[in-house]
């Protein structure tokens, strides 16, 4: 049996209900591919460094709790923009140590 998995009209489809906007009860709205990438970005920030963490496989409410904990551990400010955590300053090494405790096997330092 063949079924449509991806369409440029709708995007990725749910494997259970075959809808682009999943209506299943099991869906917890997790965003992320499981490859957690920690990088330092300075573009568009007038030279100020911001550490971004992308690809975390958690729901939005869990991301907020994780961000709060990371901000406390690194003593910096931060926010969530489009399911990407942003922390002010260069905290790549500290974040890799902190995030490794969650057991994500594909934790990578990305960028230069």
C-alpha positions as CSV (number, residue, x, y, z in Angstrom):
1,X,0.0,0.0,0.0
2,X,1.4,3.4,-1.0
3,X,0.5,6.6,0.7
4,X,1.6,10.2,0.4
5,X,4.3,11.1,3.0
6,X,5.3,14.6,1.8
7,X,3.7,17.2,-0.4
8,X,5.0,20.6,-1.4
9,X,1.4,21.8,-1.0
10,X,0.9,20.8,2.6
11,X,4.4,19.9,4.0
12,X,5.0,16.8,6.2
13,X,2.0,14.6,7.0
14,X,1.2,12.8,10.2
15,X,1.7,9.0,9.8
16,X,-1.4,8.2,11.8
17,X,-4.1,10.6,10.6
18,X,-2.5,11.6,7.3
19,X,-3.1,15.3,7.9
20,X,-0.7,18.2,7.7
21,X,-2.2,19.7,10.9
22,X,-2.2,16.6,13.0
23,X,-5.4,16.0,15.0
24,X,-4.2,12.9,16.8
25,X,-4.4,12.8,20.6
26,X,-0.9,11.4,20.9
27,X,0.7,14.5,19.3
28,X,2.5,16.6,21.9
29,X,3.5,19.3,19.4
30,X,7.2,18.5,19.7
31,X,9.4,20.3,17.3
32,X,12.9,19.4,16.5
33,X,14.8,16.7,14.6
34,X,16.7,15.3,17.5
35,X,20.0,16.7,16.3
36,X,20.7,19.3,19.0
37,X,23.0,21.9,17.6
38,X,24.7,24.6,19.7
39,X,26.2,27.5,17.8
40,X,27.4,31.1,18.3
41,X,25.8,33.7,16.1
42,X,26.8,37.3,15.7
43,X,25.0,38.3,12.4
44,X,22.4,41.0,12.8
45,X,23.3,41.7,16.4
46,X,25.9,44.5,15.9
47,X,28.8,42.1,16.8
48,X,27.3,40.8,20.0
49,X,27.5,37.1,20.4
50,X,24.4,35.0,21.0
51,X,24.5,31.2,21.6
52,X,21.6,29.4,19.9
53,X,20.4,25.9,20.6
54,X,18.3,24.3,17.8
55,X,16.7,20.9,17.3
56,X,15.7,20.1,20.8
57,X,12.9,17.5,20.7
58,X,10.6,19.0,23.3
59,X,7.2,20.7,23.4
60,X,7.0,24.5,23.8
61,X,6.2,24.4,27.5
62,X,9.1,22.1,28.2
63,X,11.4,24.4,26.1
64,X,10.4,27.3,28.4
65,X,11.3,25.3,31.5
66,X,14.6,24.2,29.9
67,X,15.4,27.8,28.9
68,X,14.8,29.0,32.4
69,X,17.1,26.4,33.8
70,X,19.9,27.2,31.3
71,X,19.6,31.0,31.9
72,X,20.0,30.4,35.7
73,X,23.0,28.0,35.2
74,X,24.8,30.4,32.7
75,X,23.8,33.6,34.5
76,X,22.6,35.2,31.3
77,X,19.4,36.4,29.6
78,X,17.7,34.6,26.8
79,X,14.6,33.9,24.8
80,X,12.8,31.4,22.5
81,X,12.4,32.4,18.9
82,X,10.9,29.9,16.6
83,X,11.7,26.8,18.7
84,X,15.3,27.9,18.9
85,X,16.8,28.9,22.3
86,X,18.9,32.0,22.3
87,X,21.2,32.8,25.2
88,X,23.1,36.1,25.4
89,X,26.9,35.6,25.3
90,X,29.2,32.7,24.3
91,X,28.2,29.7,26.4
92,X,28.7,26.9,23.9
93,X,31.0,24.7,26.1
94,X,28.9,25.1,29.2
95,X,25.7,24.4,27.3
96,X,27.1,21.2,25.8
97,X,27.9,19.9,29.3
98,X,24.5,21.0,30.7
99,X,22.5,19.5,27.8
100,X,24.5,16.2,27.8
101,X,22.8,15.4,31.1
102,X,19.4,15.1,29.2
103,X,20.7,12.1,27.2
104,X,20.4,13.5,23.7
105,X,22.9,11.4,21.8
106,X,23.3,13.8,18.9
107,X,24.5,16.9,20.7
108,X,26.9,18.9,18.4
109,X,28.8,22.1,18.4
110,X,27.9,23.6,15.1
111,X,29.4,26.5,13.1
112,X,33.0,27.8,13.2
